[in-house]
Amino acid sequence: MSSYKPVDSPDKTTIFSYHDLTPPTTRDIYKARQTVEQYLPRTPLVRSESLSAELDANVLIKREDTLPTRSFKIRGFYNLVAELAPEFREKGLITASMGNHGQGMATAAREFDVPATIVVPATLENQTKISSMKRLGATVIKHGEDFDDAREHAEQRAAEEGYRYVHGGNEPHLIAGRASAGLEVMEDCPEVDVVINPVGGGSSASAYALTVGKLLGGDVIGVQATGADAVYRAWSEGTIEFQEQADTFAEGINIRTPFALPLQIMQDHLTEMMVVEDDDIRAAIRKLLTEDAVLAEGAAAVSVAAAVQLGDELAGKTVVLPITGSNLAAGKLRDILGDS
């Protein structure tokens, strides 16, 4: 039962002995891509004429929203579940999620016939995400006021009942699998100058930092919301602090504590971190939908909001904006369009 007992953690979350906090190597990333491409299609990298004209740049959007579950997060789970230790295959996986992470785990777990349990906050408004996780065969438990409450409950259940706890960030297999998107960008657009990527737990920004940043020498910029800026503060100040509250309508990035592994990678390879206001995120959702016919959820639209905020700094550059997910609740979409 030693695998089920928490061990000393470098951040404010619980980890277990099976959690490796070593960043994935380039070899790990290419190996993960071989697994990922067995199950998932390559996603398009397409030019946004509207953003290119506005910013006087060559702006390309990476359409991760075209993946099954309409989110980038699924990339990492095929890699993790394919390598799952036999001792956990019967009991299964447990994680905490605001939706996209959970849908990704449920999909891969179903593929490999592994049980999946997902803890979501009782306050999660996006019922579409909850329904999707259940349709994919997962057991969904509602607990707490926000993601971090749900996370702590999942950690406790893992320790007490022997599930394999899938951490939101301290999982090199997840990061390596998600870095397959970075390899696609490198191949499709080796002249890329800048990638601007949302940051919740930081696995996607870490993945681009290890590919476009480390291997191509491009600038990778991470973006958070001003109301949920724990990772921004940790990256800027070099300390990991648990915030008492986080408040952004973009639920996919609404977390209160940084994760050690992605933070380490981002500190080593990220060019810049910035924050954007919720109103700018809403404006970015409207812009993408009305000008590019692309539906982005709040957590995905922060990259567009940040690009607009950078403005002239991007002139003349080739800029990639990952659209990391499109699971926007219908009520939120109506409110955003009603404000326009």
C-alpha positions as CSV (number, residue, x, y, z in Angstrom):
1,M,0.0,0.0,0.0
2,S,3.0,2.3,0.0
3,S,2.1,3.6,-3.4
4,Y,-1.1,5.0,-1.9
5,K,0.5,7.1,0.8
6,P,1.3,10.8,0.0
7,V,5.0,11.7,-0.1
8,D,6.7,15.1,0.4
9,S,5.5,17.6,-2.2
10,P,7.4,20.6,-3.5
11,D,4.1,22.5,-4.0
12,K,0.8,22.9,-2.1
13,T,-0.8,19.8,-3.6
14,T,-0.6,16.1,-2.7
15,I,1.6,13.8,-4.7
16,F,2.4,10.1,-4.4
17,S,5.5,7.9,-4.9
18,Y,4.5,7.2,-8.5
19,H,4.5,10.9,-9.4
20,D,7.8,11.7,-11.3
21,L,8.7,15.3,-11.1
22,T,11.4,15.1,-13.8
23,P,10.6,17.1,-17.0
24,P,10.1,15.0,-20.1
25,T,13.0,14.9,-22.4
26,T,12.9,15.5,-26.1
27,R,13.1,11.7,-26.6
28,D,10.1,11.3,-24.2
29,I,8.1,13.8,-26.3
30,Y,8.8,12.1,-29.6
31,K,8.0,8.7,-28.1
32,A,4.7,10.1,-26.8
33,R,3.8,11.5,-30.2
34,Q,4.0,7.9,-31.6
35,T,1.4,6.9,-29.1
36,V,-0.8,10.0,-29.5
37,E,-0.9,9.8,-33.3
38,Q,-2.4,6.3,-33.1
39,Y,-5.5,7.7,-31.5
40,L,-5.8,11.4,-32.5
41,P,-5.8,13.3,-35.7
42,R,-3.3,16.1,-36.4
43,T,-5.0,19.5,-35.8
44,P,-5.1,22.3,-38.3
45,L,-2.8,25.4,-38.1
46,V,-4.7,28.1,-40.0
47,R,-4.1,31.8,-40.6
48,S,-6.5,34.3,-39.0
49,E,-6.9,37.0,-41.6
50,S,-8.7,39.3,-39.1
51,L,-6.0,39.1,-36.4
52,S,-3.2,39.2,-38.9
53,A,-4.6,42.5,-40.3
54,E,-5.2,43.9,-36.8
55,L,-1.7,43.1,-35.5
56,D,0.2,43.5,-38.8
57,A,1.5,40.0,-38.2
58,N,1.2,36.5,-39.6
59,V,-1.2,35.1,-37.0
60,L,-2.0,31.4,-37.0
61,I,-4.5,29.6,-34.8
62,K,-3.8,26.0,-33.7
63,R,-7.2,24.4,-33.7
64,E,-7.0,22.0,-30.7
65,D,-10.7,22.5,-30.4
66,T,-11.1,20.1,-33.4
67,L,-9.9,17.1,-31.3
68,P,-12.3,14.7,-29.7
69,T,-13.7,16.3,-26.5
70,R,-12.9,19.6,-28.2
71,S,-9.8,20.3,-26.0
72,F,-6.0,19.8,-26.1
73,K,-6.0,17.9,-22.8
74,I,-6.9,14.6,-24.4
75,R,-3.4,14.4,-26.0
76,G,-1.7,13.7,-22.7
77,F,-4.1,11.0,-21.5
78,Y,-3.5,8.4,-24.2
79,N,0.2,8.6,-23.3
80,L,-0.4,8.3,-19.6
81,V,-3.0,5.5,-19.7
82,A,-1.0,3.5,-22.2
83,E,1.8,3.4,-19.7
84,L,-0.4,2.8,-16.6
85,A,1.1,0.4,-14.0
86,P,-0.8,-2.9,-13.9
87,E,-1.6,-2.5,-10.2
88,F,-4.0,0.4,-11.0
89,R,-5.8,-1.0,-14.0
90,E,-8.6,-2.6,-12.0
91,K,-9.2,0.1,-9.4
92,G,-8.7,2.8,-12.0
93,L,-7.9,6.5,-12.1
94,I,-9.2,9.5,-10.2
95,T,-8.6,13.2,-10.9
96,A,-10.1,16.6,-10.3
97,S,-11.3,18.7,-13.2
98,M,-13.2,21.7,-14.4
99,G,-14.3,19.6,-17.4
100,N,-11.7,19.3,-20.2
101,H,-9.1,17.4,-18.2
102,G,-11.8,15.0,-17.0
103,Q,-13.2,14.5,-20.5
104,G,-9.7,13.7,-21.8
105,M,-9.1,11.2,-19.0
106,A,-12.5,9.5,-19.5
107,T,-11.9,9.1,-23.2
108,A,-8.5,7.5,-22.9
109,A,-9.6,5.3,-19.9
110,R,-12.5,4.0,-21.9
111,E,-10.2,3.2,-24.8
112,F,-8.0,1.1,-22.5
113,D,-10.9,-0.3,-20.4
114,V,-9.8,1.4,-17.2
115,P,-12.3,2.9,-14.7
116,A,-12.3,6.6,-14.3
117,T,-13.5,8.8,-11.4
118,I,-13.6,12.6,-11.8
119,V,-14.3,15.0,-9.0
120,V,-15.7,18.4,-10.1
121,P,-16.7,21.4,-8.0
122,A,-20.4,21.4,-6.9
123,T,-20.5,24.9,-8.4
124,L,-19.4,23.9,-11.9
125,E,-21.9,25.6,-14.2
126,N,-20.9,23.9,-17.4
127,Q,-23.4,21.0,-17.4
128,T,-22.3,20.0,-20.9
129,K,-18.9,19.0,-19.7
130,I,-20.4,17.0,-16.8
131,S,-22.8,15.2,-19.2
132,S,-19.9,14.5,-21.6
133,M,-17.8,12.9,-18.8
134,K,-20.7,10.7,-17.8
135,R,-21.4,9.6,-21.4
136,L,-17.8,8.6,-21.8
137,G,-18.3,6.2,-18.9
138,A,-16.7,8.1,-16.0
139,T,-18.1,8.3,-12.5
140,V,-18.5,12.0,-11.7
141,I,-18.5,13.2,-8.1
142,K,-19.4,16.8,-7.1
143,H,-17.5,18.3,-4.2
144,G,-16.5,21.7,-3.0
145,E,-16.7,25.3,-4.1
146,D,-13.9,25.4,-6.7
147,F,-11.2,23.3,-8.5
148,D,-8.9,23.2,-5.5
149,D,-11.6,21.9,-3.2
150,A,-12.3,19.2,-5.7
151,R,-8.6,18.4,-6.1
152,E,-8.1,18.0,-2.4
153,H,-11.1,15.5,-2.3
154,A,-9.7,13.5,-5.2
155,E,-6.3,13.4,-3.4
156,Q,-7.9,12.1,-0.3
157,R,-9.8,9.4,-2.1
158,A,-6.7,8.3,-3.9
159,A,-4.8,7.9,-0.6
160,E,-7.6,6.1,1.2
161,E,-8.9,3.9,-1.6
162,G,-5.9,3.2,-3.9
163,Y,-6.9,4.9,-7.1
164,R,-4.1,6.1,-9.4
165,Y,-4.4,9.9,-8.8
166,V,-3.8,11.8,-12.0
167,H,-2.4,15.2,-11.0
168,G,-3.4,18.3,-12.9
169,G,0.2,19.2,-13.7
170,N,2.8,17.0,-12.0
171,E,2.6,14.3,-14.7
172,P,5.4,14.2,-17.2
173,H,3.4,11.7,-19.4
174,L,0.6,14.3,-19.7
175,I,3.1,17.1,-20.7
176,A,5.0,14.9,-23.1
177,G,1.7,13.8,-24.8
178,R,0.5,17.4,-25.1
179,A,3.9,18.4,-26.5
180,S,2.9,16.5,-29.7
181,A,1.0,19.7,-30.6
182,G,4.2,21.6,-30.3
183,L,5.9,19.2,-32.7
184,E,3.1,19.7,-35.2
185,V,3.6,23.4,-35.0
186,M,7.3,23.0,-35.6
187,E,6.7,20.9,-38.6
188,D,3.9,23.0,-40.1
189,C,5.5,26.4,-39.3
190,P,9.2,26.2,-38.5
191,E,9.5,30.0,-38.9
192,V,7.2,30.6,-35.9
193,D,8.5,33.5,-33.7
194,V,6.0,33.5,-30.9
195,V,3.5,31.1,-29.2
196,I,1.0,32.7,-26.8
197,N,-0.7,30.0,-24.7
198,P,-3.2,30.0,-21.8
199,V,-2.0,28.8,-18.4
200,G,-4.1,27.0,-15.8
201,G,-2.0,24.3,-14.4
202,G,0.6,25.0,-17.1
203,S,0.9,21.6,-18.9
204,S,0.2,23.1,-22.3
205,A,2.5,26.1,-21.9
206,S,5.2,23.7,-20.7
207,A,4.7,21.5,-23.7
208,Y,5.2,24.4,-26.1
209,A,8.1,25.6,-24.0
210,L,9.8,22.3,-24.4
211,T,9.2,22.2,-28.2
212,V,8.8,25.6,-29.9
213,G,10.8,27.3,-27.1
214,K,13.6,24.8,-26.3
215,L,14.0,23.2,-29.8
216,L,13.2,26.0,-32.2
217,G,14.3,29.0,-30.0
218,G,10.9,30.7,-30.4
219,D,9.3,32.9,-27.7
220,V,6.6,31.1,-25.6
221,I,4.4,33.4,-23.6
222,G,2.0,32.2,-20.9
223,V,-1.2,34.0,-20.0
224,Q,-3.5,33.9,-17.0
225,A,-6.5,35.9,-15.9
226,T,-5.9,38.7,-13.5
227,G,-8.4,37.2,-11.0
228,A,-6.6,33.8,-11.1
229,D,-2.9,34.6,-11.3
230,A,-1.2,32.2,-8.9
231,V,1.1,30.8,-11.6
232,Y,1.9,34.2,-12.9
233,R,3.0,35.3,-9.4
234,A,5.0,32.1,-8.9
235,W,6.8,32.4,-12.2
236,S,7.5,36.1,-11.5
237,E,8.5,35.8,-7.9
238,G,10.0,32.3,-7.7
239,T,7.8,31.1,-4.9
240,I,4.8,28.8,-4.7
241,E,1.9,30.2,-2.8
242,F,-1.6,28.9,-2.2
243,Q,-4.1,31.7,-2.9
244,E,-7.2,31.9,-0.7
245,Q,-9.4,32.6,-3.8
246,A,-9.4,32.8,-7.5
247,D,-12.1,34.5,-9.6
248,T,-12.4,34.4,-13.3
249,F,-15.3,33.4,-15.5
250,A,-12.8,31.3,-17.5
251,E,-13.3,28.2,-15.4
252,G,-10.6,26.1,-17.2
253,I,-7.8,28.4,-15.7
254,N,-9.5,29.2,-12.4
255,I,-7.0,27.6,-10.0
256,R,-5.4,28.8,-6.7
257,T,-2.1,27.0,-6.6
258,P,0.8,26.4,-9.0
259,F,2.1,22.9,-9.8
260,A,5.8,22.3,-9.3
261,L,6.7,20.4,-12.5
262,P,5.1,22.7,-15.1
263,L,6.3,25.7,-13.1
264,Q,9.9,24.4,-13.2
265,I,9.6,23.9,-17.0
266,M,8.1,27.4,-17.5
267,Q,10.7,29.1,-15.4
268,D,13.4,27.4,-17.4
269,H,12.0,27.9,-20.9
270,L,9.1,30.5,-20.9
271,T,9.9,33.9,-22.3
272,E,7.2,35.8,-20.6
273,M,4.1,35.6,-18.4
274,M,1.2,38.1,-18.6
275,V,-2.3,38.5,-17.3
276,V,-5.5,39.7,-19.0
277,E,-8.8,41.0,-17.7
278,D,-12.1,39.0,-17.9
279,D,-13.7,41.7,-20.1
280,D,-10.8,41.3,-22.6
281,I,-11.3,37.5,-22.6
282,R,-15.0,38.0,-23.4
283,A,-14.1,40.4,-26.2
284,A,-11.7,37.8,-27.6
285,I,-14.4,35.2,-27.6
286,R,-16.7,37.5,-29.6
287,K,-13.8,38.4,-32.0
288,L,-13.0,34.8,-32.8
289,L,-16.6,33.8,-33.3
290,T,-17.7,36.7,-35.4
291,E,-14.5,37.2,-37.4
292,D,-13.1,33.7,-37.7
293,A,-16.1,31.5,-37.1
294,V,-14.2,29.8,-34.2
295,L,-15.9,29.1,-30.9
296,A,-13.4,29.3,-28.0
297,E,-14.1,28.9,-24.3
298,G,-12.7,31.5,-21.9
299,A,-9.6,29.6,-21.0
300,A,-8.7,29.3,-24.7
301,A,-9.5,32.9,-25.6
302,V,-6.9,34.4,-23.2
303,S,-4.2,33.8,-25.9
304,V,-6.1,36.1,-28.3
305,A,-6.8,38.7,-25.6
306,A,-3.0,38.7,-24.8
307,A,-2.1,39.1,-28.5
308,V,-4.4,42.1,-28.8
309,Q,-2.9,43.5,-25.6
310,L,0.7,43.1,-27.0
311,G,-0.4,44.9,-30.2
312,D,2.5,46.5,-32.0
313,E,5.1,44.2,-30.2
314,L,3.9,41.4,-32.6
315,A,4.2,43.4,-35.8
316,G,6.0,41.5,-38.5
317,K,6.2,38.3,-36.5
318,T,4.7,34.9,-37.1
319,V,2.5,34.2,-34.1
320,V,0.7,31.0,-33.1
321,L,-2.3,31.1,-30.8
322,P,-3.5,27.7,-29.6
323,I,-7.3,27.4,-29.4
324,T,-7.1,25.0,-26.5
325,G,-10.8,24.3,-26.1
326,S,-14.3,25.2,-27.3
327,N,-16.4,23.8,-24.5
328,L,-18.2,27.1,-23.7
329,A,-21.4,26.9,-21.7
330,A,-24.4,28.1,-23.7
331,G,-25.4,30.5,-21.0
332,K,-22.0,32.1,-21.0
333,L,-22.1,32.4,-24.8
334,R,-25.5,34.1,-24.7
335,D,-24.3,36.6,-22.1
336,I,-21.1,37.4,-24.1
337,L,-23.0,37.9,-27.3
338,G,-25.7,39.9,-25.5
339,D,-23.0,42.3,-24.3
340,S,-21.7,43.0,-27.8
